[in-house]
Amino acid sequence: MATDADLISKEEHELNYLLKKWNKKQSIANRKQLIGKIDEFNGNQNYRTSNREDFYKYVNFIENLE
C-alpha cells in the first residue's frame, strides 16, 4: 500500500514544490496547468495507485510552462 508521502497532491505547497523542481515559475497559471495534468493522471487507469514517481514519468507538458 502506498504511503501518504508517495501520493500526488493538489495542495498549493506541493504544486509549488513540483514547479520549483522543474525550474518553472510558481504562477497561478502554471499551478492550474499542473492541476489539470494531475487530474488527467489520476483518471488514467494505467496509473494505479497514483503515486509521485509515476506522475513524474507521466508529465510531458513541462516545457510549455513559463
C-alpha positions in Angstrom: 0.0 0.0 0.0 1.2 3.5 -0.8 2.1 5.9 1.9 0.9 9.5 2.0 4.4 10.6 1.0 4.0 8.6 -2.2 0.7 10.0 -3.3 0.4 13.1 -5.6 -1.4 16.0 -4.1 -3.0 19.2 -5.4 -2.1 21.2 -2.3 -0.5 24.6 -3.2 2.7 23.9 -1.4 3.2 20.6 -3.3 2.4 22.3 -6.6 4.9 25.0 -5.9 7.4 22.3 -4.9 6.9 20.5 -8.3 7.2 23.7 -10.2 10.4 24.5 -8.4 11.7 21.0 -9.0 11.3 21.7 -12.8 12.7 25.2 -12.5 9.4 26.8 -13.5 7.7 30.0 -12.3 5.3 29.4 -9.4 2.4 31.2 -11.0 -1.3 30.7 -10.7 -1.5 29.8 -14.4 1.3 27.1 -14.0 -0.4 25.7 -10.9 -3.7 25.4 -12.8 -2.0 23.6 -15.7 -0.3 21.3 -13.2 -3.7 20.5 -11.5 -5.1 19.7 -14.9 -2.3 17.2 -15.6 -2.8 15.7 -12.1 -6.5 15.2 -12.9 -5.6 13.6 -16.2 -3.1 11.4 -14.5 -5.5 10.4 -11.7 -8.2 9.5 -14.3 -5.8 7.2 -16.2 -6.4 3.6 -15.2 -2.9 2.6 -16.3 -1.5 4.5 -13.3 -3.0 2.9 -10.2 -2.2 3.9 -7.5 -1.5 7.5 -8.4 2.0 8.0 -7.0 4.6 10.7 -7.4 7.1 8.6 -9.2 4.7 7.6 -11.9 3.4 11.2 -12.2 6.9 12.5 -12.8 7.2 10.0 -15.7 3.7 10.9 -17.0 4.3 14.6 -17.1 5.4 15.8 -20.6 3.9 19.3 -20.7 6.6 21.0 -18.5 8.4 22.6 -21.5 5.3 24.7 -22.2 5.2 26.3 -18.8 6.7 29.7 -18.1 
